[in-house]
Structures are given as structure tokens and as C-alpha cells.
Amino acid sequence: MKRALITGITGQDGSYLAELLLEKGYEVHGIVRRASTFNTDRIDHLYKDPHDPTARLFLHHGDLSDGTGLRRILERVRPDEVYHLGAQSHVRVSFDEPEYTADVDGTGTLRLLEALRDSMGGSGRSTRVYNAGSSEMFGAAEPPQSESTAFHPRSPYAVSKVAAFWYSVNYREAYGMFVSNGILFNHESPRRGETFVTRKITRAAARIKLGLQDKLYLGNLEAKRDWGFAGDYVEAMWRMLQQDRPDDYVVATGEAYSVRQFVEAAFAFHGLEWTPYVQIEERYFRPSEVDHLCGDPRKARAALGWAPRVSFQDLVKMMCSHDLELARQEKTLRDAGHTLGVRGGGRE
């Protein structure tokens, strides 16, 4: 039985990846940050009590700011594969918390790689590593962006991800470690956090449809992104670590749509015209914008045999259907005299 360790297992990608690996017969270990409240709702359906002899999912408290803690987890788990997904991943927030973002996303990756190097050196074990890059690393580069496109990051998040990318390449070249970078373009799902623009839109459209909300406040509607389904993209992560040699891959659909088009599609799902409900809010604009990201996934298609299965239109419908059901539940509670808070937020 292969053993995998996932940083960021409680996030959108971590939950889909954990599902995939468990389906493939892996023993899965995940790193979670200690908090006073449970934040494991995305993986609760996968979890069994560790005393259960059939349990194959195990969680460990750790943090990418704590190199010693990472070493201890690696020594305990002894993974065959590590999927490094953990990060402060909200682009707009990175402008407000740049030092934290740099420490966790950039230096945190370095801590993990160094901990892995020490762990493997002491045990003689070989561990394959996937590092989660981001299309935001391309920033102002002209689309379509491929593996040969020069990075031009436009946010502290993107700069930190560029650092993590090159740390990964350096450890691959300097120490012969199997480290692959996945440069994933925007990937969404019903599990996306509610402060990210796609989920913010689909939640608001459903709540407006049911009379629970009056307005949706957004930033730059003209920004274009290459949007796919997160459940498809985690398969590409797994395929990267099944190759004979490590490499770097762009994972994308090859099609780009504007935030405006996403809004139109979400409101159209509910039979609504969007313009009366959407208001532009300056504070949701980034200090430096990224106008157009569209990936060239030909290398991933050829080398990994990977292709996206869910179209843009089907992705929007999937998210809208999910959030409509949540809104109906909220309305039922509200009609019964209960209240249920809904988080807001800006464009990612």
C-alpha cells in the first residue's frame, strides 16, 4: 500500500486529492493547522476513527512555518509521495498580509523540501514530491501561457509561488530529488471557499434568487481566467508523480472567460438578469491587476495523458446547483426563525 502525505488536505484540492488517493488504495496522511474549532468539513466524509482497523486517512497537526514539526511528521509517516498544496492562497489577501504569505507559501515550501531531504538522507528512502504552483505566477505575461513562458508575478502571493517553484527546481537539480511542479490555472468546485470570486458569485446568485440577498459586490469584471474543475485537476497531480522523471506541467483547459461571463452564466442559471444586482466596489480591485490568464496544456495532454472533463458551462451549473440547495436550506431556517451567516469577500 502506497503512503501519501498531503499538506493543505482540508482545502478544496486537498479534499478531492484525498478522495482520489483513497480510491486508488493509498494510505493517506494530511497535515492540518491547530485551531480552536474544527476546520475539516471538506474531508469529514472520508474520515474514520484511527482505532478503526479499516481506517486509511490520518491527520497530523503541523504548520508550514514550523520546520521541526514538519520533520517529525515526515519521520512518523515515511511517505512514498508528498503533495504540497498548503498555502495562503487568496491573492487579494496577500496584498494585506504579504510577509505571512511569503513565509508560508515561499519559505514554507523550502522548509518542507529541506525536511524531506534530511528525512530521506537518514532513511535511504525515496519520496516523490508534487509542488502546487499557480497560473498567477505568469501575471502580466501574454497568453496563452505555457511551461516556457517567463514568469511576471503581480502579487505577493504570485511572487511567493515563483519562489516555491524555483526552490523545487533547485532541490531537483542539486540533490536529485523527484520534485514536480504543477502550474495549475484556476480550478473551482462547490468546495471552493466562499471568499473566492467564483463561489462568491454562485452563492450570491442563489441567495438573490430566493430573496435572501439584494446585491453582489465585485471588483474587476473584465479579468479573464482559465477556469476548470478541481476534481479533474487533482488527477493531473497524481499522474505527475507516476512518471519516470520529474518535470513541470501547465494544467489548464486552454479556454478563458471573463468574470463578467461567469456572472452572466451564474445568474442565467436562475433565470435572472445580472445587471440590477451587481455593483462594482473599488476595494475589491487589486493594487496590480492580472488581466488575462489562459493556459496551454498541450504538454500535460501529451506526457500525462490528462485532459479536463468538465466544461466551463457545466462547472458553473454544478456550483450553482450546489449553492441553490444551500440557499434553500438557509431560507428554511430563516423562515423558521433561525439565522445563518454568510461570509463575503473580494475577488481572488
Beta strands, then each sheet from edge to edge (+ up, - down):
strand 1: 3-7
strand 2: 27-32
strand 3: 57-61
strand 4: 81-84
strand 5: 128-132
strand 6: 178-184
strand 7: 187-188
strand 8: 216-218
strand 9: 224-225
strand 10: 228-229
strand 11: 248-251
strand 12: 257-258
strand 13: 278-280
sheet 1: 3+ 2+ 1+ 4+ 5+ 6+ 11+
sheet 2: 7+ 10+
sheet 3: 8+ 13+
sheet 4: 9+ 12-
end
